[in-house]
Amino acid sequence: MINENVSNDNTVEAEVLDSAVIDEGLLKKVLTRAGRTIAQPALEAFEMLLDTSTPPQARVTLLAALTYLLMPLDLVPDLIPVAGFSDDLVALTAVISLWSHHMTPQIRNRARKRLDKWLPL
């Protein structure tokens, strides 16, 4: 859930109230179908979202990118072989690069461990 306040100058202050809005089971199901290429940035975004040191503005955009990944309808349907997850990958990598200065080795390590657990080599 996101609490937003809009001021008169059209700036938005957002606070992530609950990071549990991403269903981990659904995320795992989508990533299993997508494979490791999309799973790695998705899990990095997921771990950044869960990390309490990530600022609220970053958490809102990470949540949006992960929600886009989980949406059944998007710009390029995920059922199309190879190209299906390309728009999701672009959205995830763009958001992660925007907030990359908040990506810690600990976050990256947790994402890699989850990736290896969910999609072993």
Backbone as a ProteinNet text record, in pm:
[ID]
protein_1_A
[PRIMARY]
MINENVSNDNTVEAEVLDSAVIDEGLLKKVLTRAGRTIAQPALEAFEMLLDTSTPPQARVTLLAALTYLLMPLDLVPDLIPVAGFSDDLVALTAVISLWSHHMTPQIRNRARKRLDKWLPL
[TERTIARY]
84.6	0	88.7	47.6	125.8	39.9	96	28.2	92.2	12.3	66.5	3.3	84.8	37.6	82.9	-11.3	21.3	11.1	118.2	116.5	71	59.3	12.7	108.3	236.6	330.8	345.4	247.9	240.5	350.9	424	519.2	443.8	490.4	424.7	519.3	471	545.2	479.6	558.4	502.9	575.6	500.1	556.8	502.4	591.2	548.4	510.9	384.4	336.5	354.7	346.5	355.8	420	536.7	607.9	557.2	464.1	416.5	310.4	296.3	194.1	232.2	359.9	402.2	391.3	308.3	288.3	411.8	487.8	612.5	588.1	479.2	447	419.8	345.6	317.8	445.6	528.8	656	740.8	747.9	826.5	772.1	640.7	577.9	611.7	600.9	631.1	779.5	866.2	1009.8	1054.9	990.1	1022	992.9	883.8	847.7	941.8	982.1	1065.2	1210.9	1261.3	1400	1492.1	1619.3	1717.9	1746.8	1734.1	1765.5	1677.8	1550.3	1458.7	1453.3	1479.9	1468.6	1571.6	1693.4	1795.8	1760.2	1730	1693.2	1562.2	1469	1343.8	1368.8	1454.8	1483.8	1568	1654.3	1727.5	1630.3	1533.8	1432	1348.5	1313	1233.7	1309.6	1437.3	1517.2	1539.8	1555.7	1566.9	1437.1	1324.9	1194.2	1178.5	1224.4	1210.9	1310.4	1420.5	1525.3	1479.2	1484.6	1435	1521.6	1644.4	1730	1700.6	1620.6	1583.7	1483.8	1511.3	1420.5	1281.4	1180.3	1042.6	1024.1	1089.3	1073.2	1121.6	1232.2	1285.8	1192	1140.7	1052.5	925.3	873.3	752.1	779.2	890	918.2	954.9	1023.3	1053.1	923.7	832.7	702.9	627.3	633.8	566.3	625.6	758	822.9	788.8	787.8	752.3	604.8	520.2	377.9	357.5	432.2	423.7	464.5	567.8	612.7	501.7	427.9	325.5	191.9	173.4	46.8	28.7	-90	-111.6	-112.8	-148.6	-149.9	-45.2	40.2	137.3	166.7	262.7	288.9	320.2	407.2	440.4	395.6	291.4	240.6	350.2	352.6	457.1	451.4	342.5	330.5	406.8	448.2	524.6	666.5	711.2	845.8	953.7	1053.4	1170.2	1133	1047.8	1015.2	917.3	850.1	743.5	783.5	904.2	947.5	1042.5	1061.4	1156.6	1115.6	987.7	942.9	955	932.2	947.8	1094.7	1184.2	1327	1372.4	1323.6	1358.4	1308.8	1186.2	1130.1	1211	1242.5	1317.8	1458.6	1529.2	1667.1	1671.6	1573.1	1569.1	1549.4	1457.3	1431.4	1551.2	1610.3	1726.9	1843.2	1865.4	1975.7	1949.8	1823.3	1786.7	1823.5	1807.8	1832.4	1954.4	2043.9	2158.6	2247.6	2251.2	2335	2282.2	2161.8	2107.7	2124.6	2180.2	2201.4	2326.6	2308.4	2421.2	2465.6	2587.8	2630.4	2539.6	2487.1	2397.3	2267.4	2212.1	2089.6	2117.3	2225.7	2262.2	2283.9	2346.3	2372	2241.8	2148.6	2018.9	1943.3	1949.2	1882.1	1944.7	2077	2145.7	2112.7	2107.6	2072.8	1930.3	1838.4	1699.1	1691.1	1765.6	1767.9	1818.2	1928.3	1983.1	1889.7	1813.8	1717.6	1598.2	1545.2	1426.7	1458.1	1572.2	1608.1	1752.2	1774	1911.9	1970.8	2103.5	2175.3	2180.7
-117.9	0	123.6	223	345.7	463.1	544.5	664.2	782.2	857.9	970.7	1100.9	1206	1341.6	1428.9	1499.9	1587.6	1731.2	1808.4	1947.6	2036.6	2164.4	2259	2271.5	2243.5	2255.4	2124.6	2032.2	1905.3	1807.4	1827.4	1726.7	1622.5	1501.7	1391.6	1336.8	1328.9	1263.8	1127.8	1021.8	888	811.7	731.8	648.2	506.8	410.1	271.7	224.5	189	149.4	0.4	-81	-224.9	-283.8	-344.1	-401.5	-539.8	-593.1	-727.8	-733	-629	-627.6	-711.1	-745.8	-834.2	-977.8	-1057.4	-1197.4	-1277.4	-1324.3	-1395.4	-1522.5	-1592.8	-1714.1	-1683.4	-1576.7	-1536.3	-1490	-1415	-1370.9	-1491.4	-1590.7	-1710.7	-1781.8	-1792.6	-1858.9	-1786.5	-1653.9	-1575.1	-1588.3	-1579.8	-1585.5	-1724.1	-1827.7	-1962.8	-1975.1	-1916.2	-1918.3	-1829.8	-1717.6	-1622	-1666.3	-1729	-1773.2	-1675.7	-1714.2	-1640.4	-1500.6	-1479.5	-1348.7	-1239	-1265.9	-1166.7	-1180.2	-1300.3	-1324.7	-1246.1	-1235.8	-1166.5	-1020.6	-938.3	-799.3	-790.3	-882.3	-879.9	-907.9	-1003.4	-1035.4	-926.8	-861.7	-747.4	-635.7	-610.1	-508.5	-549.3	-676.1	-727.3	-711.6	-746.6	-734.9	-588.2	-499.2	-356	-304.6	-351.5	-311.2	-353.3	-471.5	-522.7	-462.4	-409.6	-355.5	-223.1	-214.8	-95.3	28.4	9.4	125.4	190.6	126.7	183.4	296.8	415.8	529.9	506.1	569	549.8	576.9	680.1	710.7	593.7	534	419.8	300.9	280.3	166.1	175.7	295.8	314.1	274.3	319.4	286.9	139.7	80.6	-62.9	-144	-101.8	-167.6	-158.3	-43.7	-26.4	-119.3	-130.3	-217.5	-364.1	-405.5	-544.1	-571.8	-474.8	-490.1	-504.6	-427.4	-439.1	-579.3	-635.2	-770.5	-871.9	-852.7	-949.7	-930.2	-815.4	-789.7	-888.1	-945.6	-1041.1	-974	-847.1	-774.1	-664.7	-658	-549.6	-520	-433.4	-390.4	-506.5	-596.3	-715.4	-834.6	-906.1	-1016.9	-1119.2	-1164.5	-1253.8	-1392.2	-1424.3	-1554.2	-1560.7	-1446.5	-1444.8	-1491.7	-1599.8	-1650.7	-1543.9	-1543.6	-1455.9	-1310.2	-1251	-1108.6	-1080.8	-1181.5	-1162.4	-1088.6	-1114.3	-1050.2	-932.4	-894.5	-787.3	-653.8	-618.8	-492.7	-495	-610.5	-623.2	-604.4	-663.7	-651.9	-506.7	-436.3	-295	-212.8	-235.9	-161.3	-188.3	-313.4	-348.3	-290.4	-306.8	-257.1	-104.7	-38.6	108.4	156.7	94.6	135.5	102.7	-14	-51.3	43.4	78.5	170.6	308.9	349.9	477.7	481.3	369.5	361.9	276.6	256.3	166.2	206.2	334.5	376.7	324.2	268.1	206.4	54.4	-0.2	-144.6	-180.5	-246.6	-285	-427.2	-462.5	-602.2	-701.4	-661.9	-750.2	-775	-669.6	-684.7	-774.4	-748.5	-828.9	-976.1	-998.5	-1134.8	-1207.5	-1137.8	-1199.4	-1234.5	-1146	-1172.8	-1293.4	-1302.4	-1415.2	-1546.8	-1545.2	-1666.9	-1711.8	-1616.3	-1650.1	-1701.5	-1639.8	-1684.3	-1828	-1858.5	-1994	-2096.1	-2053.7	-2143.1	-2169.4	-2061.1	-2075.9	-2136.2	-2096.2	-2141.8	-2193.6	-2311.9	-2362.3	-2384	-2368.9	-2390.7	-2536.5
0	0	0	-75.3	-87	-41.6	46.5	93.9	22	-52.2	-128.4	-82.2	-76.7	-49.7	-165.2	-225.8	-337.9	-290	-309.1	-265.2	-380.6	-355.1	-455.9	-573.5	-555.4	-667	-743.8	-727	-798.2	-763.5	-654.1	-610.9	-528.9	-536.1	-467	-362.3	-240	-133.6	-113.7	-125.2	-112.3	-3.8	65.5	169.9	150.3	141.7	130	269.6	286	417.2	442.2	337.5	353.5	229.2	245.4	131.3	94.4	168.2	143.5	33.3	-44.7	-148.4	-269.7	-282.9	-391	-340.5	-406.1	-369.3	-410.9	-312.5	-341.2	-422.4	-396.7	-472.5	-619.1	-643.9	-781.4	-850.9	-778.6	-834.9	-874.2	-788.9	-818.7	-942.5	-953.1	-1068.1	-1199.4	-1198.4	-1318.6	-1355.4	-1254	-1280.5	-1324.8	-1275.9	-1321.7	-1470.4	-1512.4	-1654.7	-1736.2	-1679.9	-1752.7	-1761.7	-1657.6	-1657.5	-1585.6	-1575.9	-1496.9	-1551.1	-1681.4	-1739.4	-1680.7	-1669.3	-1611.2	-1459.6	-1409.4	-1265.9	-1185.2	-1233.9	-1155.6	-1127.2	-1228.4	-1195	-1116.4	-1141	-1065.7	-918.1	-890.1	-750.1	-684.2	-760	-704.4	-668	-757.1	-728	-606.9	-598.3	-486.8	-354.7	-354.6	-232.4	-194.5	-294.6	-263.7	-202.7	-255.7	-204.1	-58.5	-25.2	111.1	208.5	157.4	244.1	305.4	436.8	505.6	481.5	434.1	407.3	272.7	190	59.7	82.2	26.7	48.8	-10.9	46.4	-0.7	-150.1	-204.5	-347.4	-433.4	-394.4	-468.8	-453.5	-334.6	-310.6	-393.5	-411.8	-492.5	-637.8	-694.5	-834.3	-850.5	-752.9	-758.1	-752.2	-666.5	-656.9	-789.5	-853.1	-982.7	-1088	-1093.2	-1191.8	-1166.6	-1040.7	-1009.8	-1037.9	-1011.7	-1041.8	-1191.8	-1270.8	-1416.8	-1460.7	-1398.2	-1431.6	-1404.6	-1296.4	-1256.8	-1327.5	-1391.6	-1460.5	-1575.6	-1588.6	-1698	-1836.1	-1842.2	-1969.4	-1963.9	-2063.3	-2072	-2218.9	-2245.5	-2383	-2476.7	-2434.4	-2512.4	-2428.4	-2472.1	-2391.2	-2359.4	-2233.6	-2187	-2251.9	-2318.3	-2383.7	-2515.5	-2568.5	-2693.6	-2663.4	-2728.4	-2699.8	-2721.6	-2640.9	-2641.2	-2614.1	-2694.1	-2680.5	-2567.3	-2517.3	-2419.7	-2293.8	-2245.1	-2121.7	-2147.4	-2273.3	-2304	-2243.6	-2249	-2191	-2039.2	-1979.9	-1834.4	-1794.6	-1871.8	-1845	-1856.8	-1957.4	-1975.5	-1856.5	-1814.4	-1699.7	-1573.5	-1548	-1427.3	-1428.4	-1539.5	-1543.7	-1539.5	-1597.8	-1592.2	-1448.9	-1377.3	-1238.7	-1149.5	-1169.4	-1088.8	-1116.2	-1242.5	-1272	-1212.4	-1209	-1148.6	-1000.3	-933.2	-788.8	-755.1	-849.7	-829.9	-713.3	-680.4	-567.6	-433.4	-432	-311.2	-311.5	-420.1	-430.3	-351.6	-240.6	-156.6	-192.3	-155.6	-176	-102.9	11.6	87	9.7	-50	-129.9	-249.1	-319.3	-436.4	-396.4	-281.9	-234.6	-200.5	-132.9	-101.4	-229.5	-328.9	-456.8	-525.6	-524.8	-589	-519.1	-386	-311.7	-345.2	-351.7	-385.9	-530.2	-619.7	-759.3	-768.8	-699.7	-703.6	-639.9	-539.8	-475.2	-566.8	-626.8	-710.8	-847.1	-906.3	-1041.4	-1041.5	-986.1	-977.7	-1116.3	-1121.2	-1248.8	-1283.2
[MASK]
+++++++++++++++++++++++++++++++++++++++++++++++++++++++++++++++++++++++++++++++++++++++++++++++++++++++++++++++++++++++++

